[in-house]
Amino acid sequence: MEEKYIVALEIGSSKIKGAIGIVDVSGALSVKAVEEEKLVDGVRYGCIRNVLETTTAIRNVINRLELREPQRKVSGVYVSIGGRSLMAQDIEVERRLPSEEEITNELIADMTSEALGYQLHERTIIGVTPKEFRVDNLPTNRAVGMFGSYVSARLNLISCRNQLMRNLNVVFDERLHLAINDIFVRPLAEADLVLFPEEKRQGCMLVDFGADTTTVAIYKNGVLRYLSTIPMGSRNITRDITALNYLEERAEELKIEGGNALISPDSLPASYDGIDFAQINNYVSARAGEIIANVNEQIKYAGLRADKLPAGIVLIGRGSKLNGFDRRLENITTMKVRFGSPVTRIRILDGRVNGADHVDVISILAAAAKDRDVRECMERPMPEYSFNSPSQSAYQQPQYQQPSQPMHHQAQQPVYQAPAQPQAAQQPQQPQYQQQAYQQSAYQQPQYQQPYQAPAQQQPVAQQQVQQPYQAPAQQPQQPQRPTSVYGEQAKNITVQTEQPAVEERREPARPGGFARFLGSVRNRMVSLMTEPVEDDDNDDDK
């Protein structure tokens, strides 16, 4: 696999993030750039509401990413889906074999395909993850390779609303004309990036505290046991502060500067710089306590207890940076809490990028890099779009080539030879002015044969004398047609050979049916996700 440039976009409720990653021949990922654009009301609860505003924000992010790579242009992206419409539900698929035989990857893939074929009301299936396997009613985590006549699998069907998929289609296919190379489930991609394999096996809870939503994913025995989205986030705290007659932008600043989720009289001074933070923190602590209480209840909904998750809670999301939020979450849940950051071997080439602050978009790059058939997202433009455009080669080449031609020396010969004949001493003076005019317009009008035919017809004697020197200029109209510069010859050949393919490559993402083809690739990728973890048990341990 050659080195490829991939682009990831994370469509959040408060911002649009984009990142460029480089996947080398060994599959290692290097994050080269991260850009961000704020949103106001374009996206709510993870679903696109204002198509125009969202399209403009995405275009701004892509333009800034292209400035980081001037020699490349974005042609496709990898995206993720999250938010309130995300839902996981259990489904059971079984197979009865005619006799006892070995369980193969093909059988698991066929069961996964059946799960992906389920029809849900006004929802689109975007992911399938294993929950439990049973071979002859015996539970197992690795069914491939075992012998049995009855196989059953409990799977997590992860789906979202159809409206979310339709809006993505409008934004990328119809407005931006960009190909969606693949779609990932955001909580799953983030969990693979920030959770250790040991934490997944012991039992842990991943909490993504975002702007409008808080997503909870619980892992046990190495698989996803529970996934839920709480329709509350850090923006609810900001809007509570606006009740004190602050604008939302100013309320967000006050929440970051002096907000505290802990109810403690000595946490912050009562007032600072004329602002009553004690009153502000009443709103902050009340809403933060409500969100933490809902997070704690998800453990009960999953059918588990806090002591069954010894690995604790891993916090991600910009809302989790609220002062005192992690400590209060630890006090209420009685579980240890840590902040999530990339745990896999990912190189960040930009020193300004903090991996913990951009887990959401870096996780998309990491999920795309795991695919062996990862697609190129930034292609090099054709030469005619960067230099030697047809308009430049048509007017600039004669200006630099014409003075280098020896025709000026040949055209000046009649001026010095004409006085040698006494009869034609005065006659060549008339074409001399024409010759000077020709020399002045030689750069603009390459056809200079006509000005020298008129005096040749008026004076036959002078024609015999001047005809011999003018034979060479008479053959020169063909010389400008031949490229005298090697670079001009190459530019001409490049333009002719690459003009049509360049147009096809730029229009390819906008062809109808691209989004339908993408859904087919999602189905194939989900089938591979079901087979590869079952086949190999040492990949995570090696990392």
C-alpha positions as CSV (number, residue, x, y, z in Angstrom):
1,M,0.0,0.0,0.0
2,E,1.4,3.4,-1.0
3,E,1.3,6.4,1.3
4,K,-2.2,7.9,1.2
5,Y,-3.7,11.1,2.4
6,I,-7.0,10.8,4.2
7,V,-9.4,13.5,5.4
8,A,-11.9,13.1,8.3
9,L,-14.8,15.4,9.1
10,E,-16.7,15.5,12.5
11,I,-20.0,17.2,12.3
12,G,-20.8,18.3,15.9
13,S,-23.5,20.4,17.4
14,S,-21.2,23.4,18.1
15,K,-18.4,23.0,15.5
16,I,-17.2,21.3,12.4
17,K,-13.8,19.7,12.7
18,G,-11.6,18.5,9.8
19,A,-8.3,16.6,9.9
20,I,-5.7,15.4,7.5
21,G,-3.9,12.1,8.1
22,I,-1.2,10.2,6.3
23,V,-1.2,6.4,6.2
24,D,2.2,4.9,5.3
25,V,3.0,1.6,3.7
26,S,2.9,-0.2,7.1
27,G,-0.5,1.2,8.0
28,A,0.7,3.7,10.7
29,L,-1.2,6.9,11.0
30,S,0.3,10.4,11.2
31,V,-2.0,13.4,11.9
32,K,-0.8,16.4,9.9
33,A,-3.4,19.1,10.5
34,V,-6.7,19.8,12.3
35,E,-9.0,22.7,11.5
36,E,-12.2,23.8,13.2
37,E,-15.2,26.0,12.4
38,K,-17.9,27.1,14.9
39,L,-21.6,26.5,14.4
40,V,-24.6,28.3,15.9
41,D,-27.7,26.4,15.0
42,G,-26.7,24.5,11.9
43,V,-26.6,21.1,13.7
44,R,-28.7,20.2,16.7
45,Y,-28.3,17.0,18.7
46,G,-26.0,15.6,16.0
47,C,-28.5,16.1,13.1
48,I,-28.1,18.6,10.4
49,R,-30.9,21.2,10.5
50,N,-29.6,24.1,8.4
51,V,-28.1,22.7,5.2
52,L,-26.8,26.0,3.9
53,E,-25.0,27.0,7.1
54,T,-23.5,23.5,7.6
55,T,-22.3,23.4,3.9
56,T,-20.6,26.8,4.3
57,A,-18.9,25.7,7.5
58,I,-17.7,22.4,6.0
59,R,-16.4,24.3,2.9
60,N,-14.4,26.7,5.1
61,V,-12.8,23.8,6.9
62,I,-11.9,22.1,3.7
63,N,-10.5,25.3,2.2
64,R,-8.2,25.7,5.2
65,L,-7.1,22.0,5.0
66,E,-6.3,22.5,1.3
67,L,-4.1,25.5,2.3
68,R,-2.1,23.1,4.5
69,E,-1.5,21.0,1.4
70,P,-1.3,23.4,-1.6
71,Q,-0.4,20.6,-4.0
72,R,-3.4,18.6,-3.3
73,K,-7.2,18.9,-3.5
74,V,-9.8,17.2,-1.3
75,S,-11.9,14.7,-3.3
76,G,-13.4,12.5,-0.6
77,V,-13.9,12.4,3.2
78,Y,-14.5,10.0,6.0
79,V,-17.3,11.0,8.4
80,S,-18.9,9.7,11.6
81,I,-22.5,9.7,13.0
82,G,-23.5,10.3,16.6
83,G,-26.0,12.3,18.5
84,R,-29.5,11.7,19.9
85,S,-30.8,9.7,17.0
86,L,-28.2,7.0,17.5
87,M,-29.6,3.9,19.0
88,A,-28.5,0.3,19.7
89,Q,-30.9,-2.6,20.0
90,D,-30.3,-6.4,20.5
91,I,-31.0,-8.9,17.8
92,E,-30.4,-12.7,17.8
93,V,-29.4,-14.7,14.8
94,E,-29.1,-18.4,14.8
95,R,-27.9,-21.2,12.5
96,R,-28.6,-25.0,12.7
97,L,-26.2,-27.1,10.9
98,P,-27.0,-30.5,9.4
99,S,-24.1,-32.1,11.4
100,E,-21.4,-31.2,13.8
101,E,-18.8,-29.2,11.9
102,E,-16.3,-26.4,12.3
103,I,-17.5,-22.8,12.6
104,T,-15.9,-20.7,9.9
105,N,-15.7,-17.0,9.0
106,E,-18.1,-17.5,6.1
107,L,-20.8,-18.7,8.5
108,I,-20.3,-15.7,10.8
109,A,-20.3,-13.3,7.8
110,D,-23.6,-14.9,6.6
111,M,-25.2,-14.3,10.0
112,T,-23.9,-10.7,10.0
113,S,-25.4,-10.1,6.6
114,E,-28.7,-11.3,7.8
115,A,-28.6,-8.8,10.7
116,L,-27.8,-6.0,8.3
117,G,-30.7,-6.9,6.2
118,Y,-33.2,-6.2,9.0
119,Q,-35.7,-3.4,8.2
120,L,-36.3,-0.8,10.9
121,H,-39.1,1.7,10.8
122,E,-37.7,5.1,9.5
123,R,-34.2,4.1,10.6
124,T,-30.9,3.2,8.8
125,I,-28.6,0.5,10.1
126,I,-25.0,1.9,10.2
127,G,-23.2,-0.6,12.4
128,V,-23.3,-4.1,13.8
129,T,-21.2,-5.3,16.8
130,P,-21.1,-8.7,18.5
131,K,-22.5,-9.1,21.9
132,E,-22.4,-12.8,22.7
133,F,-21.9,-16.1,20.8
134,R,-23.2,-19.5,21.7
135,V,-22.1,-22.8,20.2
136,D,-24.4,-25.7,21.2
137,N,-25.8,-23.4,24.0
138,L,-22.3,-22.8,25.5
139,P,-21.3,-19.1,25.6
140,T,-18.0,-18.2,24.0
141,N,-16.2,-15.1,22.8
142,R,-14.4,-16.8,19.9
143,A,-16.8,-19.0,17.9
144,V,-14.6,-19.4,14.8
145,G,-12.7,-22.7,15.0
146,M,-15.1,-24.5,17.4
147,F,-17.2,-27.5,16.4
148,G,-20.9,-27.7,16.8
149,S,-24.3,-28.1,15.1
150,Y,-26.0,-25.0,16.6
151,V,-24.7,-21.4,16.6
152,S,-26.5,-18.4,17.9
153,A,-25.3,-14.8,18.1
154,R,-26.6,-11.8,20.0
155,L,-25.7,-8.6,18.1
156,N,-26.0,-4.9,18.6
157,L,-27.8,-3.2,15.7
158,I,-26.7,0.5,15.7
159,S,-29.0,2.7,13.7
160,C,-29.9,6.4,13.1
161,R,-32.8,8.2,11.6
162,N,-33.3,8.3,7.9
163,Q,-33.4,12.1,8.0
164,L,-29.8,12.3,9.2
165,M,-28.6,10.2,6.2
166,R,-30.7,12.2,3.7
167,N,-29.2,15.5,5.0
168,L,-25.7,14.1,4.7
169,N,-26.5,13.1,1.1
170,V,-27.7,16.7,0.3
171,V,-24.7,18.3,1.9
172,F,-21.9,16.2,0.5
173,D,-23.3,14.8,-2.8
174,E,-25.4,17.7,-4.0
175,R,-23.8,20.8,-2.5
176,L,-20.1,20.0,-1.9
177,H,-19.8,17.3,-4.6
178,L,-17.5,15.2,-2.3
179,A,-17.5,11.5,-2.1
180,I,-18.2,9.9,1.3
181,N,-15.7,7.1,1.5
182,D,-17.1,5.6,4.6
183,I,-19.2,6.3,7.7
184,F,-18.3,5.3,11.3
185,V,-20.2,5.1,14.5
186,R,-18.6,7.9,16.6
187,P,-18.8,6.2,20.0
188,L,-17.3,3.0,18.7
189,A,-14.5,4.8,16.9
190,E,-13.7,6.9,20.0
191,A,-13.7,3.8,22.2
192,D,-11.2,2.1,19.9
193,L,-8.9,5.1,20.2
194,V,-9.0,5.9,23.9
195,L,-9.8,2.6,25.7
196,F,-7.2,0.0,26.4
197,P,-8.1,-3.6,25.5
198,E,-7.7,-4.6,29.2
199,E,-10.3,-1.9,30.2
200,K,-12.8,-3.3,27.7
201,R,-12.4,-6.8,29.1
202,Q,-12.6,-5.8,32.7
203,G,-15.5,-3.5,32.2
204,C,-15.6,0.3,31.8
205,M,-17.8,3.2,30.7
206,L,-17.0,5.7,28.1
207,V,-18.7,9.1,28.6
208,D,-18.6,11.6,25.7
209,F,-19.8,14.9,27.2
210,G,-20.6,17.1,24.2
211,A,-22.5,20.3,23.5
212,D,-26.0,19.0,23.0
213,T,-25.8,15.3,24.0
214,T,-23.9,13.0,26.3
215,T,-23.2,9.6,25.0
216,V,-22.6,6.6,27.2
217,A,-21.0,3.4,26.0
218,I,-20.4,0.5,28.4
219,Y,-18.0,-2.3,27.6
220,K,-17.7,-5.7,29.3
221,N,-15.8,-8.8,28.4
222,G,-14.3,-7.0,25.4
223,V,-17.6,-6.2,23.7
224,L,-20.1,-3.4,23.7
225,R,-22.8,-4.2,26.2
226,Y,-24.8,-0.9,26.2
227,L,-25.1,2.3,24.2
228,S,-27.3,5.3,25.0
229,T,-27.4,9.0,24.3
230,I,-28.7,11.5,26.9
231,P,-30.2,14.7,25.3
232,M,-28.3,17.0,27.6
233,G,-24.9,18.6,27.2
234,S,-22.6,21.5,28.1
235,R,-24.8,23.9,26.1
236,N,-27.6,23.4,28.6
237,I,-25.3,24.8,31.3
238,T,-24.5,27.8,29.1
239,R,-28.1,28.6,28.5
240,D,-28.9,28.3,32.1
241,I,-26.3,31.1,32.8
242,T,-28.1,33.3,30.2
243,A,-30.9,33.6,32.8
244,L,-28.6,36.1,34.5
245,N,-29.0,38.5,31.5
246,Y,-25.8,37.4,29.7
247,L,-25.6,36.7,26.0
248,E,-24.9,33.0,25.1
249,E,-21.4,33.9,23.9
250,R,-20.6,35.7,27.1
251,A,-22.2,33.0,29.2
252,E,-19.9,30.4,27.6
253,E,-16.9,32.5,28.5
254,L,-18.0,32.8,32.1
255,K,-18.6,29.1,32.3
256,I,-15.1,28.3,31.1
257,E,-13.4,31.0,33.2
258,G,-15.0,30.5,36.6
259,G,-17.6,27.7,36.3
260,N,-17.4,24.9,38.8
261,A,-19.5,21.7,39.0
262,L,-18.6,21.1,42.6
263,I,-20.8,22.6,45.3
264,S,-18.1,24.0,47.5
265,P,-18.0,27.5,49.2
266,D,-14.2,27.7,48.9
267,S,-14.0,26.5,45.3
268,L,-14.1,30.1,43.8
269,P,-14.4,33.6,45.3
270,A,-17.9,34.9,45.5
271,S,-17.1,37.7,43.0
272,Y,-14.3,38.4,40.6
273,D,-13.9,41.4,38.4
274,G,-17.4,42.5,39.2
275,I,-19.0,39.2,38.3
276,D,-20.9,37.1,40.9
277,F,-19.5,33.6,40.3
278,A,-21.4,32.3,43.3
279,Q,-24.7,32.9,41.5
280,I,-23.3,31.5,38.3
281,N,-22.1,28.4,39.9
282,N,-25.5,27.7,41.3
283,Y,-26.7,27.2,37.8
284,V,-23.6,25.3,36.8
285,S,-23.6,22.8,39.7
286,A,-27.4,22.2,39.4
287,R,-27.3,21.3,35.7
288,A,-24.0,19.4,36.0
289,G,-25.5,17.3,38.9
290,E,-28.5,16.5,36.7
291,I,-26.3,15.3,33.8
292,I,-24.2,13.2,36.2
293,A,-27.3,11.6,37.7
294,N,-28.5,10.5,34.3
295,V,-25.0,9.1,33.5
296,N,-25.1,7.1,36.7
297,E,-28.5,5.6,35.9
298,Q,-27.2,4.2,32.6
299,I,-25.3,1.6,34.6
300,K,-28.5,0.2,36.0
301,Y,-30.2,0.3,32.6
302,A,-27.4,-1.9,31.3
303,G,-28.1,-4.5,34.0
304,L,-24.8,-3.9,35.7
305,R,-23.4,-2.5,38.9
306,A,-20.6,-0.1,39.5
307,D,-18.4,-2.8,41.0
308,K,-18.8,-4.8,37.7
309,L,-16.9,-2.1,35.9
310,P,-13.5,-2.0,37.7
311,A,-11.8,-0.1,34.9
312,G,-13.9,3.0,35.8
313,I,-15.1,5.8,33.6
314,V,-13.2,7.5,30.8
315,L,-14.2,11.1,30.0
316,I,-13.9,12.7,26.6
317,G,-15.5,15.7,24.9
318,R,-15.0,19.4,25.4
319,G,-17.8,19.6,28.0
320,S,-15.8,17.3,30.3
321,K,-13.2,20.1,30.7
322,L,-15.6,21.9,33.1
323,N,-13.9,22.5,36.3
324,G,-14.9,20.0,39.0
325,F,-17.0,17.8,36.7
326,D,-14.7,14.7,36.9
327,R,-14.4,14.9,40.6
328,R,-18.1,15.2,41.1
329,L,-18.7,12.3,38.7
330,E,-16.3,10.2,40.7
331,N,-18.0,11.1,44.0
332,I,-21.5,10.2,42.8
333,T,-20.7,7.0,40.9
334,T,-18.0,5.8,43.3
335,M,-15.9,4.9,40.3
336,K,-12.4,6.1,39.3
337,V,-12.5,8.6,36.5
338,R,-9.8,9.5,34.0
339,F,-9.7,11.7,30.8
340,G,-9.3,9.9,27.5
341,S,-6.5,10.5,25.0
342,P,-5.2,8.4,22.1
343,V,-3.7,5.2,23.4
344,T,-2.7,3.7,20.1
345,R,0.5,4.6,18.3
346,I,-0.5,7.7,16.4
347,R,2.0,10.4,15.5
348,I,0.9,14.1,15.6
349,L,3.1,16.1,13.3
350,D,1.6,19.5,14.3
351,G,2.8,20.6,17.7
352,R,-0.3,22.8,18.2
353,V,-2.7,19.8,18.1
354,N,-3.5,18.3,21.4
355,G,-4.7,14.7,21.0
356,A,-7.0,14.8,24.0
357,D,-8.8,17.8,22.7
358,H,-9.5,16.3,19.2
359,V,-10.3,12.7,20.0
360,D,-13.6,13.0,18.0
361,V,-11.9,13.7,14.6
362,I,-8.7,11.8,15.2
363,S,-10.7,8.7,16.0
364,I,-12.2,8.9,12.5
365,L,-8.7,8.9,11.0
366,A,-7.7,6.0,13.1
367,A,-10.7,3.9,12.1
368,A,-10.2,4.7,8.4
369,A,-6.5,3.8,8.7
370,K,-7.3,0.3,10.0
371,D,-8.9,-0.6,6.6
372,R,-6.5,-2.2,4.2
373,D,-8.4,-0.7,1.3
374,V,-8.2,2.8,2.7
375,R,-9.0,5.3,-0.1
376,E,-7.1,8.4,-1.1
377,C,-8.9,11.6,-0.1
378,M,-6.5,14.3,-1.4
379,E,-5.5,14.0,-5.0
380,R,-2.9,16.0,-6.8
381,P,-4.4,18.4,-9.4
382,M,-3.5,18.2,-13.1
383,P,-0.6,20.3,-14.3
384,E,-2.8,22.7,-16.3
385,Y,-4.5,23.8,-13.0
386,S,-1.2,24.7,-11.4
387,F,1.0,26.1,-14.2
388,N,1.2,26.4,-18.0
389,S,-2.5,27.0,-18.5
390,P,-3.6,27.2,-22.2
391,S,-4.1,30.9,-22.0
392,Q,-0.6,31.5,-20.7
393,S,1.1,29.2,-23.4
394,A,-0.8,30.9,-26.2
395,Y,0.4,34.5,-25.5
396,Q,3.5,34.2,-23.5
397,Q,5.5,31.7,-25.5
398,P,5.7,33.8,-28.7
399,Q,6.9,36.8,-26.7
400,Y,9.9,34.9,-25.3
401,Q,10.5,32.8,-28.4
402,Q,10.2,35.5,-31.1
403,P,13.2,37.7,-30.1
404,S,15.4,34.6,-30.0
405,Q,14.7,33.8,-33.6
406,P,17.3,34.9,-36.2
407,M,14.6,36.5,-38.4
408,H,15.6,40.0,-37.3
409,H,19.1,39.6,-38.7
410,Q,17.6,38.2,-41.9
411,A,15.0,41.0,-42.2
412,Q,17.6,43.7,-41.7
413,Q,19.7,42.4,-44.6
414,P,17.7,44.2,-47.3
415,V,18.2,47.5,-45.5
416,Y,21.9,47.3,-46.1
417,Q,21.9,45.5,-49.5
418,A,19.4,47.7,-51.2
419,P,21.7,50.8,-51.5
420,A,24.2,48.6,-53.4
421,Q,22.1,49.1,-56.6
422,P,21.9,52.7,-57.9
423,Q,18.6,52.1,-59.6
424,A,16.9,50.7,-56.5
425,A,18.5,53.1,-54.1
426,Q,15.3,55.0,-53.4
427,Q,12.8,52.3,-54.0
428,P,13.6,50.0,-51.1
429,Q,13.1,53.0,-48.8
430,Q,9.4,52.6,-49.2
431,P,9.3,49.0,-47.9
432,Q,11.8,50.0,-45.2
433,Y,9.0,51.8,-43.3
434,Q,6.9,48.8,-43.8
435,Q,9.7,46.6,-42.6
436,Q,10.0,48.7,-39.4
437,A,6.3,48.5,-38.9
438,Y,6.6,44.7,-39.3
439,Q,9.3,44.5,-36.7
440,Q,7.2,46.4,-34.3
441,S,4.2,44.2,-34.8
442,A,6.2,41.0,-35.1
443,Y,5.1,40.1,-31.5
444,Q,1.5,40.5,-32.2
445,Q,1.0,39.4,-35.9
446,P,3.2,36.4,-36.8
447,Q,2.0,36.5,-40.5
448,Y,4.4,39.0,-42.0
449,Q,4.5,37.7,-45.6
450,Q,2.0,40.2,-47.0
451,P,4.0,43.5,-46.3
452,Y,6.9,42.3,-48.5
453,Q,4.9,41.2,-51.6
454,A,3.6,44.6,-52.6
455,P,7.0,46.3,-53.3
456,A,8.2,43.2,-55.1
457,Q,5.4,43.6,-57.7
458,Q,6.0,47.3,-58.3
459,Q,9.7,47.0,-59.1
460,P,10.8,43.9,-61.0
461,V,14.5,44.9,-60.9
462,A,14.5,45.4,-57.1
463,Q,12.6,42.2,-56.8
464,Q,15.5,40.3,-58.3
465,Q,17.9,42.0,-56.0
466,V,15.8,41.8,-52.8
467,Q,14.2,38.4,-53.6
468,Q,17.2,36.4,-52.7
469,P,17.5,37.8,-49.1
470,Y,13.8,37.6,-48.5
471,Q,13.5,33.9,-49.3
472,A,14.4,33.0,-45.8
473,P,11.8,35.2,-44.1
474,A,9.2,33.8,-46.6
475,Q,9.7,30.4,-45.0
476,Q,9.5,31.6,-41.4
477,P,5.7,31.5,-41.0
478,Q,6.1,27.8,-40.4
479,Q,8.8,28.3,-37.7
480,P,6.5,29.7,-35.0
481,Q,4.2,26.7,-35.5
482,R,7.1,24.4,-34.4
483,P,7.8,24.6,-30.7
484,T,11.4,25.8,-30.3
485,S,11.4,25.3,-26.6
486,V,11.5,21.9,-25.0
487,Y,9.3,23.1,-22.1
488,G,6.7,24.4,-24.6
489,E,6.6,21.0,-26.3
490,Q,6.1,19.2,-23.0
491,A,3.4,21.6,-21.8
492,K,1.6,21.1,-25.1
493,N,1.7,17.3,-24.8
494,I,0.6,17.4,-21.1
495,T,-2.4,19.6,-21.9
496,V,-3.6,17.4,-24.7
497,Q,-3.2,14.1,-22.9
498,T,-4.5,15.1,-19.5
499,E,-7.3,17.5,-20.2
500,Q,-10.1,15.0,-20.5
501,P,-9.1,12.7,-17.6
502,A,-8.9,15.8,-15.3
503,V,-12.5,16.7,-16.0
504,E,-13.6,13.1,-15.4
505,E,-11.8,13.0,-12.0
506,R,-13.3,16.3,-10.8
507,R,-16.9,15.2,-11.8
508,E,-16.7,11.7,-10.5
509,P,-17.8,12.4,-6.9
510,A,-20.9,14.1,-8.1
511,R,-22.2,11.3,-10.2
512,P,-25.6,10.0,-9.2
513,G,-25.7,6.9,-7.2
514,G,-22.5,7.6,-5.3
515,F,-24.3,7.6,-2.0
516,A,-26.0,4.3,-2.8
517,R,-22.6,2.7,-3.6
518,F,-21.3,4.0,-0.3
519,L,-24.0,2.2,1.6
520,G,-22.9,-1.0,-0.1
521,S,-19.4,-0.4,1.1
522,V,-20.7,0.1,4.6
523,R,-22.4,-3.3,4.5
524,N,-19.1,-5.0,3.4
525,R,-17.1,-3.2,6.1
526,M,-19.5,-4.2,8.9
527,V,-19.3,-7.9,7.7
528,S,-15.5,-7.7,8.0
529,L,-15.7,-6.2,11.5
530,M,-17.6,-9.3,12.6
531,T,-15.1,-11.7,11.2
532,E,-11.6,-10.2,11.9
533,P,-11.9,-9.8,15.7
534,V,-13.1,-13.4,16.0
535,E,-10.3,-14.8,13.9
536,D,-7.4,-13.1,15.6
537,D,-7.2,-12.7,19.3
538,D,-3.8,-11.1,19.7
539,N,-4.0,-7.9,17.7
540,D,-5.1,-5.8,20.7
541,D,-2.6,-7.4,23.0
542,D,0.2,-6.7,20.6
543,K,-0.6,-3.0,20.5
